[in-house]
């Protein structure tokens, strides 16, 4: 079982890309047996807030309910931000909780990691999106495709703007939260983490558009973090008297 410390917002902490980035008009190939093996024994399927919102809409459940029922939550040791990943079902051979026989029960709302596989995505701080091929060992029928065609097949281009906004949000928050995490006393740190969970994952209505809600949440979060900062500073000043 992967420990929480082994995962952060980008998946496994010890992951290093060993394959080159692919141009969008470049062809690639991989072998697929169609067995659903990539949905078994995976503990590194990290969800973005957008992923959770989509699954919540598919299940018609509040995001926090979905997270509690199907996910494992932790705080990233590198990012200091909330990390949410799908929790395999031990009683069912560590299958993904949404795997039904050999099919995904939420295929139309599957997480980006699953939709891309065996491709993976990199997003720079400047918002540049790149893709690369992950190594696979399933065997089976060889599938050949151009990157752009494969992405279009799973409607990935339509969500790229949202994925970029999520990635940049997390990168910006890392710069804010890391020093704040060190400055706050434990009770205030836990309060900060609760507010981060709300802003990034839970404070959403699946019946409303995602991006406007995220922007609203970030404004709310900024004000809440400032309150915690001010409160800690007042406590520090009081002790010096």
Helices and strands as residue ranges (DSSP letters): G 4-6, E 7-8, E 11-12, E 21-22, E 27-32, G 37-39, E 46-47, H 49-59, H 63-70, E 71-75, E 82-86, G 90-92, E 99-100, E 103-104, G 107-109, H 112-116, E 119-123, E 129-133, E 141-146, H 147-153, G 157-159, H 160-183, H 186-197, I 198-202, H 210-240
